[in-house]
Each structure stands twice: as C-alpha cells, then as structure tokens.
Amino acid sequence: MEQTLLIYNTLTRKKEAFKPLHAPNVGMYVCGPTVYGDPHLGHARPAITFDILFRYLKHLGYKVRYVRNITDVGHLEHDADEGDDKIEKKARLEQLEPMEIAQHYTNRYHQAMDMLNVLPPSIEPHATGHIIEQEQLVQQILDNGYAYVSNGSVYFDVEKYNKDHKYGILSGRNLEDVINHSRDLAGTDEKHNQVDFALWKKAQPEHIMRWPSPWSDGFPGWHCECTAMGRKYLGDHFDIHGGGMDLIFPHHECEIAQAVASQGDQMVHYWMHNNMITINGQKMGKSLGNFITLEQFFTGDHASLDQAYSPMTIRFFILSAHYRGTVDFSNEALKASEKGLERLINGITDMERIQAGKESDAETHKFVAALRQKCYDAMNDDFMTPLVISYLFEACHVINTLIDHKAAISADDLAELSSTMRLFAFDLLGLKSEKGMNNDAREEAYGKVVDMVLELRAKAKADKDWATSDKIRDELAADGFEIKDTKDGVTWKLNK
C-alpha cells in the first residue's frame, strides 16, 4: 500500500506532504560533528533522528543520497567569526597535527555510531577537502554584490541582502532583533555591521590551518562548508537539510542567505530539526559538570551515572520521544528505557514459542490485520516513533496472551505479526538484540557462571578428585571455553 509521508518543515512551520524534487531520487544533507572531542549524547540524537529518516525513505522505495559532513576546520570557539579554531586549539594542547586530532575523533565518532546502529551516510565530505568549492561560493556572493572584503577577510553584507530578500525566514527573527541582540564582538571594526558574518577569515600569524585565496591566506567561515558541499553532491536544489535546533540560528539561517545570494533562489525544500537533550532539566555543557560522552554512558564511568547503559538502551531512549520534542536525561529515564527495550526484544524472541493453530480468534486477527498500517500511519505522521513503540508494546501483550494459550492465532497471522514486529523494531527503528552479539559480551555474561564452575573444579583438584576436575574442563571445552592451568592460577576464554 502506498504511504503518504508528512514531515514538519521548519521553514514553513507546518507539516507538509513529502514530494521529492526528482523522485524517486532524494537528496538529504545533515550537519555532522565538529571533530575535536569524544562524541556525546548531543551527537547521538541528530544521528539517530536522521538515521530513522534515511531508513524509512529507503523502505518507501526512494533512492536516497544521504550526505553528512565532518567539520574539521573553521568552527571557532567563541562564535562563528571570532576565537580559536577548536581543532587547532586541541592540536596545540596535545602537540599534534590538527588533522591527527580530526582523524582521531572522526574515528571515535564512527565507532560510537556503529555501536548505536546508525547507518553510514552515502557520502561523508570533510570541510578541509572542499576549500576550493567554498572559495568559489564566496566569489559568487562577492560577484553578486552581497559580500565585501575587509583587511583580507570576506564578510556577508546582511543589511544589503535583507533589502532584496528576507533575512531570518527560518528562525523567525527580523534584522532589527538580530542587531539589537548581537554581542559587541572583538574585531567587529572590520565589519560594516556587527550582524555581518564571515565567509572567509584572514589567518593570524599563529594560525596553523590556512589556505591561499584571492583575498588572503586564511580559512573559510563555518557557514560556508555545508552550502558548498551540499550543492556539490546534491545540486543547486535538493530535498532535505537537517540538524539540531541549535543550528537554526545562525548556521542554517546563514546557509539560506548564502544560497540565495549566490544562486538567486532557495537551495533546500524541507528543513528538518531535532530538539535538544537536557540533563536533569539543564542544557548539557562542560561548564555545568553534566557533560557525558557516549563512551561514559556505555561504561558507566561518570559521577552522574548509576550504571552503564548499552548503546541500544540509548537508542531506545532517544526514540521514545518524538524527534521535535525535548528529551531530559535521568538515570530513571534510562532505566525505564532499558526495561522497555528488554520487554520489546523478549516479545519478538518469544514469538518462537507460540504454537499456531488453524484459525485466529476474532480479536487477535483484528489486531494483527491492523498493526502494520497503524505503525505506518505513525511513521507517516512526521515520524512518531513513540507511537510506533507503543503499538509494538501492545503486540508484546498479545504475544504473552498467545503463549499463555489465552488466545489463538493462525500460521498466516503469526507470520504477519512476526514480519511487522521485525520490520518496525529492527529495520526501521534500528533496534537490535545485544545479547550474544560478540565474544566479549558473551564472556561478560557467562563470566560469573564460569568462575563458579572453575571454583568447583579447583575444589575437586584440591580433593584430588581428578575425574571430576577433568570432566569439568572437558565439558567447558565442549561448549567453546578454553581452560588453562598456569602457575598464576586458572585462566579461561571463550573461543572465537
């Protein structure tokens, strides 16, 4: 059955039927991480949000080119125009090349995304690999009269742009509000107006990351990279641009202005933004002491954590709220997600225990017949993943009644129930069982039991009960465990 997908367009502030510009091809660009530190919970939400979009569009039959960038230059510490480059600052502190820092944390980001079961994008361009495209963008804006050169830097002329177009259409701000609320930044004497933003920055003598340009040796402004790379890989007009709500202003607002100033019209059809994650009601930040990396969640190594939380628990926690709603972290919320995930996975696994009959009872048949479309309807309504999860929980209740022989189901209905559960839980929500995923996990799960058995073997050896000792060793070996007696004691491992 053909599905009609509604998505909320931040630009128009309403839900719109999704109609790709070049169906069945879909172009999608999402702002990726700035790679100067370990990935944290704030990285997980947009990655998972747009992973759901990527999965669902492909499931609907679209051919999706998903571009997610890596910011490895030009993202300054204090604001978009002033301060130290975060990667360069980290490189100085650790006495490494900036690209070593960028590569290290890019690798860390990829590892975390793999653990969260986030699919890789179609293309992952780096800002440093597209300096030429960014310089070309700057030159186009200069040629069209919406930028000016000042002391080797190039700035976007916001007031001039606003006379011909409307600045602030995404965020809803008007130019006077922006002017009145802008900070008095150091270095604004280079600008015609303090709201103007940098397209190219002249590098100071101590600045490591620099490239030659017609204006100076320098580096591109942060806002340029996404506009330039989006156009390179998706064309002058593409379907979706996404990111966190914190990027609406100034980053995405500036992107719109750059695109219109350079090519004369809008570049993006649908703008999509996920909401933020707070921690106990506060915005996550290092200065507040509540900054938690994903690795710390996975290991439990943080003062704010009661325990370790698995990657799938984090994913389930994020999907339990609508992507445009706020999510507040707490140990209680994550423990509830842990239990909810376990209930869902167990429900799907428990379907193997159901004995199908010739016919379903009327209530069971009615539920199974409606489940798939109910889940589709939730996904089609701007990706209501919490509602999908609630329907899957209802299915788990039905499964329990079937196991307890309080209801009956036919083989066809059981196959449909299993197919629907697996499609939405695994393929579209991207959840998976973490039990027995790899040898390390199995060793941890079996560790206490194996140690207990080895204690029995040690007692048998102490009693010179060689037959029992050998039997325990041989039984463990048959189950894949390698036991070694060393001078320092007994060691074991689960063979690969």
PAKE-227397 format. One line per field, with one value per residue (C-alpha): residue number from 1; residue in three letters; x, y, z. Coordinates in steps of 0.25 Angstrom, whole numbers, m for minus. Example, Ala and Ser with C-alpha at 12.3 -4.5 7.8 and 13.67 -1.06 7.14 Angstrom:
BEGIN
i = 1, 2
aa = ALA, SER
x = 49, 55
y = m18, m4
z = 31, 29
end
This chain:
BEGIN
i = 1, 2, 3, 4, 5, 6, 7, 8, 9, 10, 11, 12, 13, 14, 15, 16, 17, 18, 19, 20, 21, 22, 23, 24, 25, 26, 27, 28, 29, 30, 31, 32, 33, 34, 35, 36, 37, 38, 39, 40, 41, 42, 43, 44, 45, 46, 47, 48, 49, 50, 51, 52, 53, 54, 55, 56, 57, 58, 59, 60, 61, 62, 63, 64, 65, 66, 67, 68, 69, 70, 71, 72, 73, 74, 75, 76, 77, 78, 79, 80, 81, 82, 83, 84, 85, 86, 87, 88, 89, 90, 91, 92, 93, 94, 95, 96, 97, 98, 99, 100, 101, 102, 103, 104, 105, 106, 107, 108, 109, 110, 111, 112, 113, 114, 115, 116, 117, 118, 119, 120, 121, 122, 123, 124, 125, 126, 127, 128, 129, 130, 131, 132, 133, 134, 135, 136, 137, 138, 139, 140, 141, 142, 143, 144, 145, 146, 147, 148, 149, 150, 151, 152, 153, 154, 155, 156, 157, 158, 159, 160, 161, 162, 163, 164, 165, 166, 167, 168, 169, 170, 171, 172, 173, 174, 175, 176, 177, 178, 179, 180, 181, 182, 183, 184, 185, 186, 187, 188, 189, 190, 191, 192, 193, 194, 195, 196, 197, 198, 199, 200, 201, 202, 203, 204, 205, 206, 207, 208, 209, 210, 211, 212, 213, 214, 215, 216, 217, 218, 219, 220, 221, 222, 223, 224, 225, 226, 227, 228, 229, 230, 231, 232, 233, 234, 235, 236, 237, 238, 239, 240, 241, 242, 243, 244, 245, 246, 247, 248, 249, 250, 251, 252, 253, 254, 255, 256, 257, 258, 259, 260, 261, 262, 263, 264, 265, 266, 267, 268, 269, 270, 271, 272, 273, 274, 275, 276, 277, 278, 279, 280, 281, 282, 283, 284, 285, 286, 287, 288, 289, 290, 291, 292, 293, 294, 295, 296, 297, 298, 299, 300, 301, 302, 303, 304, 305, 306, 307, 308, 309, 310, 311, 312, 313, 314, 315, 316, 317, 318, 319, 320, 321, 322, 323, 324, 325, 326, 327, 328, 329, 330, 331, 332, 333, 334, 335, 336, 337, 338, 339, 340, 341, 342, 343, 344, 345, 346, 347, 348, 349, 350, 351, 352, 353, 354, 355, 356, 357, 358, 359, 360, 361, 362, 363, 364, 365, 366, 367, 368, 369, 370, 371, 372, 373, 374, 375, 376, 377, 378, 379, 380, 381, 382, 383, 384, 385, 386, 387, 388, 389, 390, 391, 392, 393, 394, 395, 396, 397, 398, 399, 400, 401, 402, 403, 404, 405, 406, 407, 408, 409, 410, 411, 412, 413, 414, 415, 416, 417, 418, 419, 420, 421, 422, 423, 424, 425, 426, 427, 428, 429, 430, 431, 432, 433, 434, 435, 436, 437, 438, 439, 440, 441, 442, 443, 444, 445, 446, 447, 448, 449, 450, 451, 452, 453, 454, 455, 456, 457, 458, 459, 460, 461, 462, 463, 464, 465, 466, 467, 468, 469, 470, 471, 472, 473, 474, 475, 476, 477, 478, 479, 480, 481, 482, 483, 484, 485, 486, 487, 488, 489, 490, 491, 492, 493, 494, 495, 496
aa = MET, GLU, GLN, THR, LEU, LEU, ILE, TYR, ASN, THR, LEU, THR, ARG, LYS, LYS, GLU, ALA, PHE, LYS, PRO, LEU, HIS, ALA, PRO, ASN, VAL, GLY, MET, TYR, VAL, CYS, GLY, PRO, THR, VAL, TYR, GLY, ASP, PRO, HIS, LEU, GLY, HIS, ALA, ARG, PRO, ALA, ILE, THR, PHE, ASP, ILE, LEU, PHE, ARG, TYR, LEU, LYS, HIS, LEU, GLY, TYR, LYS, VAL, ARG, TYR, VAL, ARG, ASN, ILE, THR, ASP, VAL, GLY, HIS, LEU, GLU, HIS, ASP, ALA, ASP, GLU, GLY, ASP, ASP, LYS, ILE, GLU, LYS, LYS, ALA, ARG, LEU, GLU, GLN, LEU, GLU, PRO, MET, GLU, ILE, ALA, GLN, HIS, TYR, THR, ASN, ARG, TYR, HIS, GLN, ALA, MET, ASP, MET, LEU, ASN, VAL, LEU, PRO, PRO, SER, ILE, GLU, PRO, HIS, ALA, THR, GLY, HIS, ILE, ILE, GLU, GLN, GLU, GLN, LEU, VAL, GLN, GLN, ILE, LEU, ASP, ASN, GLY, TYR, ALA, TYR, VAL, SER, ASN, GLY, SER, VAL, TYR, PHE, ASP, VAL, GLU, LYS, TYR, ASN, LYS, ASP, HIS, LYS, TYR, GLY, ILE, LEU, SER, GLY, ARG, ASN, LEU, GLU, ASP, VAL, ILE, ASN, HIS, SER, ARG, ASP, LEU, ALA, GLY, THR, ASP, GLU, LYS, HIS, ASN, GLN, VAL, ASP, PHE, ALA, LEU, TRP, LYS, LYS, ALA, GLN, PRO, GLU, HIS, ILE, MET, ARG, TRP, PRO, SER, PRO, TRP, SER, ASP, GLY, PHE, PRO, GLY, TRP, HIS, CYS, GLU, CYS, THR, ALA, MET, GLY, ARG, LYS, TYR, LEU, GLY, ASP, HIS, PHE, ASP, ILE, HIS, GLY, GLY, GLY, MET, ASP, LEU, ILE, PHE, PRO, HIS, HIS, GLU, CYS, GLU, ILE, ALA, GLN, ALA, VAL, ALA, SER, GLN, GLY, ASP, GLN, MET, VAL, HIS, TYR, TRP, MET, HIS, ASN, ASN, MET, ILE, THR, ILE, ASN, GLY, GLN, LYS, MET, GLY, LYS, SER, LEU, GLY, ASN, PHE, ILE, THR, LEU, GLU, GLN, PHE, PHE, THR, GLY, ASP, HIS, ALA, SER, LEU, ASP, GLN, ALA, TYR, SER, PRO, MET, THR, ILE, ARG, PHE, PHE, ILE, LEU, SER, ALA, HIS, TYR, ARG, GLY, THR, VAL, ASP, PHE, SER, ASN, GLU, ALA, LEU, LYS, ALA, SER, GLU, LYS, GLY, LEU, GLU, ARG, LEU, ILE, ASN, GLY, ILE, THR, ASP, MET, GLU, ARG, ILE, GLN, ALA, GLY, LYS, GLU, SER, ASP, ALA, GLU, THR, HIS, LYS, PHE, VAL, ALA, ALA, LEU, ARG, GLN, LYS, CYS, TYR, ASP, ALA, MET, ASN, ASP, ASP, PHE, MET, THR, PRO, LEU, VAL, ILE, SER, TYR, LEU, PHE, GLU, ALA, CYS, HIS, VAL, ILE, ASN, THR, LEU, ILE, ASP, HIS, LYS, ALA, ALA, ILE, SER, ALA, ASP, ASP, LEU, ALA, GLU, LEU, SER, SER, THR, MET, ARG, LEU, PHE, ALA, PHE, ASP, LEU, LEU, GLY, LEU, LYS, SER, GLU, LYS, GLY, MET, ASN, ASN, ASP, ALA, ARG, GLU, GLU, ALA, TYR, GLY, LYS, VAL, VAL, ASP, MET, VAL, LEU, GLU, LEU, ARG, ALA, LYS, ALA, LYS, ALA, ASP, LYS, ASP, TRP, ALA, THR, SER, ASP, LYS, ILE, ARG, ASP, GLU, LEU, ALA, ALA, ASP, GLY, PHE, GLU, ILE, LYS, ASP, THR, LYS, ASP, GLY, VAL, THR, TRP, LYS, LEU, ASN, LYS
x = 0, 6, 9, 7, 18, 16, 29, 30, 37, 44, 43, 28, 25, 15, 14, 15, 13, 27, 29, 43, 48, 53, 46, 50, 63, 64, 75, 78, 88, 90, 101, 110, 120, 131, 142, 150, 145, 139, 124, 114, 99, 96, 103, 94, 81, 82, 90, 78, 67, 72, 76, 61, 58, 69, 64, 49, 51, 59, 48, 37, 45, 53, 67, 74, 87, 90, 101, 106, 118, 130, 134, 149, 153, 147, 138, 142, 142, 134, 125, 124, 134, 144, 152, 161, 158, 154, 162, 174, 174, 173, 185, 193, 190, 193, 205, 199, 195, 181, 178, 182, 172, 161, 164, 165, 151, 145, 149, 143, 130, 129, 131, 120, 111, 113, 110, 97, 94, 94, 95, 107, 103, 105, 115, 123, 131, 141, 141, 156, 155, 146, 153, 152, 137, 136, 145, 136, 124, 130, 134, 120, 114, 124, 121, 106, 109, 105, 119, 131, 146, 152, 166, 167, 155, 141, 128, 114, 106, 93, 87, 88, 83, 71, 67, 66, 62, 57, 68, 62, 52, 56, 58, 46, 56, 55, 68, 66, 64, 77, 84, 79, 83, 96, 108, 119, 129, 144, 148, 135, 142, 145, 130, 121, 111, 112, 102, 110, 117, 130, 131, 146, 155, 169, 178, 187, 201, 200, 188, 192, 181, 181, 179, 183, 171, 169, 167, 178, 184, 172, 161, 146, 135, 128, 115, 121, 124, 110, 105, 117, 117, 102, 102, 114, 108, 93, 91, 86, 73, 71, 60, 64, 74, 75, 82, 79, 70, 82, 87, 75, 81, 91, 97, 85, 79, 93, 93, 80, 85, 98, 90, 80, 92, 100, 90, 77, 67, 65, 74, 66, 52, 50, 57, 57, 62, 62, 61, 72, 75, 75, 81, 72, 66, 79, 85, 97, 111, 125, 124, 112, 119, 108, 115, 114, 121, 115, 127, 124, 109, 114, 124, 116, 129, 123, 118, 104, 102, 97, 101, 106, 95, 96, 96, 82, 77, 82, 76, 62, 63, 64, 53, 44, 41, 37, 49, 44, 41, 51, 57, 62, 73, 72, 76, 62, 58, 69, 66, 52, 57, 66, 53, 45, 55, 57, 42, 41, 53, 47, 34, 40, 48, 36, 28, 37, 29, 15, 8, 0, m14, m23, m30, m28, m39, m46, m39, m25, m28, m33, m21, m11, m18, m18, m4, 5, m3, m4, 11, 12, 2, 10, 23, 16, 11, 25, 32, 24, 34, 28, 14, 21, 27, 14, 8, 19, 17, 2, 7, 16, 4, m3, 9, 8, m7, m3, 8, m2, m12, m22, m23, m22, m14, m13, 0, m2, m6, 7, 16, 9, 11, 26, 28, 22, 29, 43, 41, 38, 46, 59, 59, 52, 55, 69, 68, 75, 77, 90, 90, 101, 106, 121, 130, 133, 119, 117, 130, 124, 110, 116, 127, 121, 116, 129, 137, 127, 129, 144, 143, 137, 148, 158, 152, 152, 167, 169, 162, 170, 157, 164, 152, 143, 153, 156, 141, 138, 150, 145, 130, 134, 143, 132, 124, 135, 142, 158, 163, 178, 185, 196, 206, 198, 185, 174, 170, 159, 154, 142, 148, 145
y = 0, 14, 22, 38, 43, 56, 64, 77, 87, 97, 107, 108, 103, 93, 78, 76, 64, 59, 61, 59, 69, 58, 45, 34, 41, 48, 58, 59, 67, 67, 75, 65, 67, 76, 66, 72, 63, 50, 48, 51, 50, 62, 55, 43, 50, 56, 44, 35, 44, 45, 30, 28, 37, 30, 16, 20, 27, 15, 6, 14, 12, 25, 25, 33, 41, 44, 54, 56, 65, 65, 79, 79, 94, 108, 105, 115, 114, 127, 129, 127, 138, 140, 132, 120, 108, 97, 86, 95, 99, 84, 81, 91, 86, 72, 75, 68, 72, 77, 66, 56, 62, 62, 48, 42, 48, 45, 30, 31, 37, 26, 15, 21, 22, 7, 3, 11, 4, 17, 14, 21, 32, 31, 42, 48, 60, 68, 83, 83, 74, 85, 98, 101, 99, 109, 119, 118, 121, 133, 138, 136, 144, 155, 156, 157, 169, 163, 162, 171, 169, 175, 174, 161, 155, 154, 157, 155, 168, 164, 178, 179, 165, 168, 179, 170, 157, 154, 150, 142, 134, 121, 126, 136, 147, 161, 168, 179, 168, 162, 175, 179, 165, 163, 164, 175, 165, 167, 170, 176, 188, 180, 179, 189, 183, 174, 165, 162, 148, 143, 136, 136, 139, 144, 135, 142, 138, 127, 121, 107, 103, 112, 112, 122, 130, 143, 151, 145, 133, 128, 119, 118, 123, 111, 114, 112, 98, 92, 101, 98, 83, 81, 88, 79, 66, 69, 80, 95, 90, 78, 72, 71, 79, 75, 77, 80, 92, 99, 101, 108, 121, 126, 114, 110, 124, 128, 116, 121, 135, 129, 120, 131, 142, 132, 126, 135, 125, 115, 103, 94, 90, 84, 88, 78, 80, 71, 77, 76, 67, 73, 66, 67, 80, 87, 88, 79, 86, 84, 97, 91, 78, 70, 67, 52, 45, 33, 24, 28, 24, 11, 8, 15, 23, 37, 42, 45, 31, 20, 9, 6, 7, m1, 6, 0, 6, 20, 18, 13, 25, 35, 28, 28, 43, 50, 56, 70, 69, 71, 59, 60, 50, 44, 30, 27, 30, 21, 10, 11, 10, m2, m9, m5, m10, m23, m25, m22, m31, m42, m41, m43, m54, m61, m62, m74, m81, m78, m90, m86, m93, m94, m81, m68, m63, m51, m41, m46, m46, m32, m27, m34, m29, m14, m14, m11, 0, 6, 6, 12, 23, 27, 28, 35, 46, 53, 40, 38, 27, 27, 23, 12, 7, 7, m1, m11, m12, m15, m26, m31, m32, m40, m49, m52, m56, m65, m72, m74, m80, m69, m66, m73, m70, m76, m78, m67, m57, m61, m59, m45, m42, m46, m39, m26, m26, m29, m19, m7, m11, m15, m10, 4, 7, 1, m7, m20, m30, m28, m42, m51, m40, m43, m52, m40, m39, m54, m55, m44, m50, m64, m59, m61, m75, m80, m75, m82, m95, m93, m92, m105, m111, m105, m111, m125, m123, m120, m132, m140, m143, m143, m150, m138, m128, m133, m135, m120, m116, m125, m120, m106, m109, m115, m103, m94, m90, m91, m94, m93, m96, m87, m84, m72, m79, m83, m75, m76, m70, m73, m77, m68
z = 0, m4, 8, 9, 18, 25, 30, 38, 30, 39, 28, 27, 41, 37, 33, 18, 9, 5, m10, m15, m26, m34, m30, m27, m24, m11, m7, 8, 15, 30, 38, 45, 56, 59, 62, 73, 85, 88, 83, 94, 96, 87, 75, 77, 75, 61, 57, 61, 57, 42, 42, 44, 32, 24, 27, 25, 12, 6, 11, 4, m9, m11, m15, m5, m5, 9, 11, 25, 27, 36, 41, 43, 41, 43, 55, 65, 80, 83, 71, 56, 53, 65, 75, 73, 64, 73, 66, 65, 79, 83, 74, 81, 95, 91, 82, 70, 55, 54, 44, 55, 64, 54, 49, 64, 67, 54, 57, 71, 65, 55, 66, 74, 62, 59, 73, 72, 59, 51, 37, 30, 20, 5, 5, 17, 12, 20, 21, 18, 6, 0, 1, m14, m14, m2, m9, m21, m13, m7, m20, m25, m14, m16, m31, m27, m18, m5, 2, 3, 6, 19, 23, 16, 21, 14, 21, 17, 16, 23, 22, 7, 6, 15, 5, m7, 1, 15, 25, 37, 29, 36, 51, 50, 54, 48, 45, 56, 66, 62, 62, 76, 82, 75, 84, 83, 78, 77, 63, 58, 53, 41, 38, 32, 43, 55, 49, 37, 37, 32, 18, 19, 30, 29, 37, 48, 48, 59, 52, 47, 37, 25, 10, m1, m7, m15, m2, 8, 13, 22, 24, 21, 30, 37, 30, 16, 17, 17, 6, m3, 0, m1, m15, m19, m16, m17, m27, m26, m21, m12, m3, 12, 20, 35, 48, 63, 66, 72, 57, 52, 56, 52, 44, 35, 34, 29, 19, 13, 11, 5, m5, m9, m10, m19, m28, m27, m20, m9, m9, 1, 0, 14, 26, 38, 52, 64, 78, 89, 100, 114, 127, 139, 133, 129, 116, 115, 116, 121, 130, 137, 140, 133, 120, 118, 106, 99, 104, 118, 116, 111, 122, 134, 137, 141, 154, 149, 145, 154, 144, 130, 119, 106, 92, 89, 102, 98, 84, 90, 100, 89, 80, 92, 90, 77, 70, 71, 86, 97, 104, 118, 122, 136, 142, 144, 129, 124, 134, 129, 114, 118, 123, 111, 101, 108, 108, 93, 89, 98, 92, 78, 83, 90, 77, 74, 86, 80, 75, 63, 60, 48, 52, 60, 69, 64, 74, 70, 55, 56, 64, 54, 42, 47, 53, 41, 36, 50, 50, 36, 40, 52, 44, 33, 43, 44, 49, 62, 67, 82, 76, 68, 80, 88, 77, 78, 93, 90, 81, 92, 101, 90, 89, 104, 103, 92, 100, 111, 102, 105, 90, 77, 65, 51, 44, 34, 45, 53, 41, 39, 53, 53, 40, 45, 58, 52, 41, 50, 62, 55, 40, 43, 57, 56, 69, 71, 82, 89, 95, 89, 79, 81, 89, 99, 102, 104, 113, 122, 122, 125, 134, 147, 144, 138, 150, 159, 151, 152, 167, 167, 159, 168, 180, 172, 169, 184, 188, 177, 170, 156, 149, 153, 150, 136, 134, 137, 128, 116, 118, 117, 105, 98, 100, 94, 106, 107, 121, 124, 137, 139, 151, 154, 154, 144, 132, 122, 110, 100, 87, 75
end
